[in-house]
C-alpha cells in the first residue's frame, strides 16, 4: 500500500517543487529529467516528487514500487552529496575515454620522415604593417636568415596588440615580460647556430582557456576572472620548446560559448560592428588583424571553424585525439579539440606538427603519425564534395537575402572549379539520411554541467554576462543518465555509418560541422571570397587522421588563389 500523504503536505511539496523550477527559470519547458534534480533543494524525496518526476520523464511506475523508490533514492541522494563534497577540480576527467575510430577502420599509416616546410625566398617588407601580416612560412624565413630578429618582431606585435585591442577587445592578458624574455632567448639561440625550426622566434597568442603558469587563465567568465592555474598546458610547453614567443592570452567567449566574455564582445576586424564569432574569438580576431603570427584555439562544436571563417583566416580543427588537452578548460571530454588558427594552410601544418601526439596526461590522445609533406602528389588524394552543399536553393525571404545567397553560390562554385583546374577529380558525395547529429546536441552540455557543477549549485554562474551556459548547464541536470548513455550509443552508430560513407574518400569539400564534431573527424576553413566586403569561408573536411591530406588540398587551393593574403584595413 502507498502511504497516504496529507493534502497540506502535498501542497507544500508541490510549492517546493515549483519554487525550484522557478528559481532556475525553466517553467513548463522542462525536458525529461532526474528526480534528484527535482528534489535537490528539499529536505527529503517524497512520493509526490516521484510522481512528478515520472510525468517529467514520460514514465509510469506501479504504486507499490514508489515507497521503495523513496527509500532507495534518499539513500542514493546521500551518495550524490558525498561525491559533491569531494570538490572535483575541472582538470579531473572521467575514467572513460572517447575513441573516434569505429570497428574495422584502416590500419595506422606508417610514419615517414617529416618535411614540414617548403622553401621560400623572401626579402624584408618595406613597412611594419606588411611584416605583421606575413604568414609563419615567410616570417620564419626572415628570422632564419636574420633579416629580422625575434625581439624586433615581438615588439611590433606587442605594439599592435596595444594599439588595436581597445577596438577589437581580443586580449585578456598581455604577456609582455614573458614575450621579451622568450624573444631574447630565441635571438641568442639563433645567433649561436641553434635554430630549432620554423616556429623559432615567432610571436603567437593563445586562447585563454589554456593554462600558462604565472598568468591568469580566466575561461572568459566572471567566476574565474582572477584564476591562476599552477601548470603549463601541453600545447604551451610544446610551442615554447619549438621556440615560439607567447605575446598574449586571447579572449574566449565565457566558458567557451560565443564571442562575449567578461570584458565585452570581441570584434571582427573586417567590420567592428560585428562580433568575431565562436568562442575562439580572440585568436580569430587577433590573427586576422595581424596582431600575432598565429594563434591556438579550441573547438567543441564550431569554435575554431566559426571565428576563422568569419574573420577570414585559416582554421584547423584536428582529428579528435591528435592534440593533448592537458591544461585546457574542459567543456566536453568526448568532443573538445585544440588546434591552430593561422594565415595559411601551410602555417597550420607547421603548428600542428609542433603540438600533436601523446603527452602522458591526456588519455584520449593517440599515437598516430602526422605525415605532411608539401611536395606530396595532390592527384593521389581522393577528394569528394558534398553536391547538395553547392546546389542548395536559397530559402531567403528578401531580395537582399537572395542576392547574398546567389553571390555565395557563385563563390562556392568558383572554388570547385579551382580544385578541378588543379587536376583533382572531385567525387560527388552525399550522406545517407541516417547520418545526422540532430538528436545528440545535449551530450555536450551534460558533460559541461558536470565540469561546472560547483558554480551552478553555488549560483556563481549567474554572474556571467552570457546567459546561455547557465541555462543549459541547469536544464541538462534533468536529463537521465540512461538517456546520456543511449545518446552515446547512437553516436557509435553515427560514427560507423559516417565511416562507411567515407570509405573511399580522404578529403571532402562542404558538409556539416556538427556531425564531424560528434564523430571526431578533422575540418578546416579557408577564405575563398568576399560578400559585401566580408570574407567567406570554404569548409574542407578529412577522414579520420587524414589531417595531412586535408591540409595539402587546402594549401593547393591557396597556392592557386590569393584570398588568404587579403587583410582588413584597421
Secondary structure as UniProt FT lines:
FT   HELIX           7..23
FT   TURN            24..25
FT   TURN            27..28
FT   HELIX           35..39
FT   TURN            40..41
FT   HELIX           47..57
FT   HELIX           63..84
FT   TURN            85..86
FT   TURN            90..91
FT   TURN            103..104
FT   HELIX           128..132
FT   HELIX           136..144
FT   TURN            145..146
FT   HELIX           150..168
FT   STRAND          171..174
FT   HELIX           176..191
FT   TURN            192..193
FT   TURN            198..201
FT   STRAND          203..207
FT   TURN            208..209
FT   TURN            213..214
FT   TURN            219..220
FT   HELIX           222..224
FT   TURN            225..226
FT   HELIX           234..241
FT   TURN            242..243
FT   STRAND          245..250
FT   TURN            254..255
FT   STRAND          260..261
FT   TURN            262..263
FT   STRAND          264..265
FT   STRAND          267..268
FT   TURN            269..270
FT   STRAND          271..275
FT   HELIX           281..288
FT   TURN            289..290
FT   STRAND          294..299
FT   TURN            303..304
FT   HELIX           305..311
FT   STRAND          314..317
FT   TURN            320..321
FT   TURN            326..327
FT   TURN            333..335
FT   STRAND          337..342
FT   HELIX           345..355
FT   TURN            363..364
FT   TURN            374..375
FT   HELIX           378..380
FT   STRAND          383..386
FT   HELIX           387..391
FT   HELIX           399..421
FT   TURN            422..423
FT   STRAND          427..429
FT   TURN            433..434
FT   TURN            438..439
FT   HELIX           442..451
FT   HELIX           453..458
FT   HELIX           460..463
FT   HELIX           467..475
FT   HELIX           476..478
FT   HELIX           481..501
FT   TURN            502..504
FT   STRAND          507..509
FT   HELIX           513..519
FT   STRAND          523..531
FT   TURN            532..533
FT   STRAND          534..542
FT   TURN            544..545
FT   HELIX           547..560
FT   HELIX           563..565
//
